Amino acid sequence: MNHVMPPDRGSAAGTAKPRDVRDVYGRRYRIGEDARELTGHSRRWQLWAAWACMVAISPLQYSFGTAALGLESDRGWGAARTLWLLAVFVACQALVAIPAAWVHRSRRATSTQLVVVGGVLAAIGLTTLAHADSYLAVVVGYALLGGTGAGLVYAACITTAARWFPDRRTATIGFVTGGFAVGAVPSIALLTIFQSSQRIVFDLTALIALLVVLVAGGLLKDPPRHWWPADLDAQAWAIDRTLNRSIPHNLPAVRHYRPGEAMRTGALPLMWLMLAISTALSLFGIAFVVSYALTAELGVAVGGFAAGMLAAVNGLGRSFAGNLSDRFGRRRVLAAVLMVEGFTHVGLVVAGEAGAGWAFVVCAMFAGLGGGAFYAIMANLVLEFFGEHSLLQNQAILYSAKAVGGLVGIGVAASLVAVIGYRPLFLGAGLLGVLTALSVRLLKQPGRPALPVRPQLGTPVAGSSE
């Protein structure tokens, strides 16, 4: 997976005293400190440590759809009640990530502290899922505590990694969040092969999660605010497309927007709606691809393989899509991945009705690509649309859409499946995905006049003084 990692441009030793510089857009950079001086290691260590922590907690979400069949039959909860557990988990994970990111950014807690506490709660969630027969106990242990733990780890790992790779922010966020999906592949395989040994699988994943967050989480350390790689000219990077591949397709914000101002532009509410729908469709596939495969009589093996491929491509494709968005533009790539997500939901129905297991797996694989890539792209759009002064608050507003998407895409969908079945829901999800992709055309950068790109490259940021 080395090809998806951002290059380590900050590995050269630096001895100069740190200094603050600003680029033509008014953005601030702290230059002169090498990662090895600050942490004792290359900044790649921070990237891999954050990725490892995300991998460790990933079975909490991405393995649940495979485990749901055993949970609903062995414990007599029924399909809808079982999947509502995942819906509440996702809502907690998304909502806890918001205050966790604020605590981290304000330096009230270190990334290591957040990750270790989150990892312990995640392990409790997995253990509860393995042993508790009481539905209420699983709601508290898995959905609430496990969701809280996942949110703490998620927020700390993304924030830390992005701070160490400000020159490759989108690809870095994609790579780290991708660990939250790809790490579930082994547990999905084990749950598929050893269907009668779910408790052992969850105990094993809980132990691994605890060990990894204690070791890898202990390596995490935040750089100084506005830190920039010592050997990369920040002022040249801001305008030179040979250094910064995202020029000219992704321009900085015209000015810094506070949350109220961002909402009034109309762009942030539209992004929120798009993320809520896209998340609902993504989580719908994660939750129901295995059970739909069984309903279509494709077999447990096909369902498990489809779920594993969905999780793997969901994780591995995020950084790839982030790199494409640098090269070809965020909105263009965002529309493409959302279109893929929509069409593959329809493809799952076609493959299921035809009894074509191989086609079902291929569609699940591309559903994973479309259902994961939009996270990193939209996170960076917030920075490029509304500036960095209120970045945390604006991203918090956007990320809250995942909570709604989880409740609708999993919980409400589970209740509807019992009434109308899988086929109409998958077809409806596909249509909704295509419409969401088409709506990307309505997403415009606030304050940016409809001019060719080149004349805008020297436009300074207004209100950039601190």
C-alpha positions, -999 to 999 in steps of 0.1 A, spaced: 0 0 0 30 23 -3 16 38 -34 -12 54 -15 9 70 11 19 107 10 56 112 4 77 120 33 91 153 23 99 163 59 126 137 67 156 160 61 173 172 92 165 208 100 185 230 124 171 265 117 149 282 143 112 280 135 97 309 116 63 319 105 56 328 68 25 335 48 17 327 12 -1 348 -14 -35 337 0 -26 348 36 -23 313 49 2 308 78 30 282 79 55 274 107 88 264 90 121 252 103 113 222 125 119 187 113 97 158 124 127 139 137 136 168 160 100 169 174 93 132 177 125 113 172 111 97 140 101 105 105 65 118 101 56 86 84 56 70 119 27 92 128 9 82 96 13 45 102 5 48 139 -28 66 132 -36 41 104 -29 11 127 -53 25 154 -80 29 128 -74 -7 115 -77 -20 151 -112 -6 157 -127 -12 123 -144 -45 131 -168 -25 153 -186 -11 122 -176 -30 91 -179 -66 105 -213 -60 120 -233 -68 88 -216 -102 86 -222 -109 123 -258 -97 123 -272 -129 109 -258 -149 138 -268 -123 164 -304 -121 153 -308 -159 152 -288 -169 183 -301 -142 206 -336 -139 192 -335 -102 186 -348 -102 150 -332 -84 120 -345 -49 126 -336 -47 163 -302 -62 156 -294 -36 129 -306 -7 150 -276 -15 172 -253 -6 143 -274 25 136 -270 38 171 -233 29 171 -227 50 139 -247 79 154 -226 79 186 -194 76 166 -202 106 144 -215 128 172 -187 120 197 -161 128 170 -172 164 170 -164 173 207 -134 150 205 -119 169 176 -125 202 196 -108 188 227 -79 176 206 -75 209 186 -77 230 218 -49 208 233 -71 199 263 -62 162 256 -34 147 236 -40 124 207 -25 95 227 -49 101 256 -79 102 232 -68 71 213 -61 50 244 -94 58 261 -112 52 228 -94 19 222 -104 7 257 -141 16 250 -139 -1 216 -126 -33 232 -154 -31 257 -179 -28 228 -165 -58 210 -165 -79 242 -200 -69 250 -211 -80 215 -194 -113 221 -209 -122 255 -239 -101 264 -273 -118 258 -293 -88 270 -303 -64 243 -300 -34 266 -265 -45 277 -254 -46 241 -270 -12 234 -250 3 262 -218 -17 258 -215 -19 220 -236 10 206 -230 37 232 -196 29 247 -182 12 215 -195 41 194 -180 66 218 -146 48 217 -146 47 179 -154 84 177 -125 93 200 -100 72 180 -114 84 146 -111 121 155 -77 119 171 -61 98 143 -74 120 114 -65 152 131 -30 141 140 -22 126 106 -35 156 87 -14 180 108 18 161 99 9 160 61 -6 194 54 9 192 19 -10 160 11 -40 165 33 -67 148 12 -47 117 4 -36 115 41 -72 116 54 -82 91 28 -54 67 38 -60 69 75 -98 67 73 -93 38 49 -79 18 77 -113 20 94 -126 -1 66 -98 -24 54 -90 -35 89 -123 -54 91 -115 -78 63 -98 -105 84 -127 -105 109 -153 -106 81 -134 -137 67 -133 -154 101 -170 -147 108 -179 -161 74 -158 -193 78 -165 -199 115 -201 -189 118 -206 -208 151 -176 -192 167 -186 -155 167 -178 -150 204 -142 -162 199 -138 -139 168 -150 -109 187 -129 -117 218 -98 -119 195 -106 -86 177 -111 -69 211 -77 -81 224 -60 -70 192 -77 -36 193 -66 -31 229 -30 -40 222 -27 -20 190 -41 12 205 -18 10 235 13 5 213 5 26 182 -15 52 202 15 58 224 35 69 194 11 97 183 22 132 189 9 165 175 32 190 157 31 227 166 2 246 151 6 255 114 37 232 112 50 227 77 77 203 63 111 220 66 124 212 31 93 222 12 89 259 2 54 268 14 51 300 -6 62 283 -38 39 253 -30 9 277 -28 13 287 -65 35 262 -82 16 233 -98 48 212 -101 49 212 -63 12 212 -56 -8 190 -80 -41 204 -68 -34 236 -87 -54 249 -106 -84 227 -100 -88 233 -62 -85 269 -51 -82 282 -15 -111 299 2 -118 335 -9 -121 344 28 -126 327 62 -163 319 69 -177 315 104 -203 287 108 -232 311 105 -218 327 74 -210 293 59 -246 282 65 -259 313 48 -239 307 17 -260 276 10 -229 256 2 -225 241 37 -262 230 40 -260 214 5 -227 196 15 -245 184 47 -274 170 27 -251 153 2 -230 137 30 -261 125 48 -274 108 17 -241 94 6 -234 81 41 -268 65 43 -262 47 10 -227 36 20 -239 22 54 -269 6 38 -246 -15 16 -223 -23 46 -252 -35 67 -273 -54 41 -250 -68 15 -246 -102 33 -283 -107 41 -293 -97 6 -269 -122 -8 -286 -149 13 -321 -137 3 -310 -139 -34 -298 -175 -27 -262 -167 -36 -249 -184 -4 -230 -174 27 -196 -176 9 -207 -151 -17 -221 -128 9 -191 -129 31 -167 -124 1 -188 -95 -11 -187 -79 23 -149 -84 25 -143 -69 -9 -166 -40 -1 -146 -32 31 -112 -37 14 -119 -14 -16 -138 11 6 -105 15 26 -80 12 -2 -98 34 -26 -100 65 -4 -65 77 -8 -65 69 -45 -96 90 -49 -80 118 -29 -50 118 -52 -74 120 -82 -92 149 -66 -59 167 -63 -52 161 -100 -86 166 -116 -106 186 -90 -125 177 -59 -160 183 -73 -154 163 -105 -140 133 -86 -167 136 -60 -195 134 -86 -178 104 -102 -175 84 -70 -211 92 -60 -223 81 -95 -204 48 -90 -220 43 -56 -255 48 -71 -251 26 -102 -235 -3 -81 -265 -5 -58 -286 -11 -89 -260 -36 -101 -264 -56 -69 -301 -60 -76 -294 -71 -112 -267 -96 -101 -289 -109 -73 -319 -114 -96 -297 -132 -122 -281 -154 -95 -246 -143 -107 -224 -145 -76 -193 -132 -93 -212 -101 -106 -226 -95 -71 -191 -95 -56 -178 -71 -83 -207 -47 -77 -201 -49 -39 -164 -40 -46 -173 -9 -66 -200 0 -40 -172 0 -15 -151 24 -38 -180 48 -42 -191 45 -5 -158 55 10 -140 79 -13 -163 108 -6 -154 112 31 -118 126 25 -129 147 -5 -157 164 14 -136 170 45 -111 190 23 -138 208 5 -148 224 38 -113 239 42 -112 251 5 -147 266 7 -147 282 41 -111 287 52 -92 275 83 -102 299 111 -135 281 118 -125 248 102 -133 226 132 -167 241 137 -176 239 100 -163 203 97 -183 194 129 -215 206 112 -207 186 81 -197 154 100 -230 154 120 -246 143 88 -231 109 93 -253 104 124 -284 111 104 -272 89 75 -265 60 99 -299 62 115 -317 63 81 -295 41 61 -293 13 87 -321 17 113 -350 30 91 -339 8 62 -339 -23 85 -375 -16 94 -385 -10 58 -368 -43 46 -393 -62 68 -421 -46 49 -411 -41 13 -380 -63 9 -345 -56 -4 -351 -51 -41 -370 -18 -39 -346 -4 -13 -315 -12 -33 -331 2 -65 -342 34 -46 -308 38 -31 -292 36 -66 -315 62 -79 -308 85 -49 -271 80 -54 -273 91 -90 -293 122 -81 -268 131 -54 -240 128 -79 -258 151 -103 -264 176 -75 -226 182 -72 -229 206 -101 -248 229 -77 -219 230 -53 -200 263 -58 -172 278 -39 -186 308 -20 -174 342 -31 -155 329 -61 -166 347 -93 -172 327 -125 -138 335 -140 -111 313 -156 -89 296 -130 -56 313 -139 -66 349 -131 -77 337 -96 -44 322 -86 -31 355 -72 -63 365 -53 -54 371 -17 -75 359 12 -96 386 28 -96 387 66 -66 365 70 -50 384 99 -49 367 132 
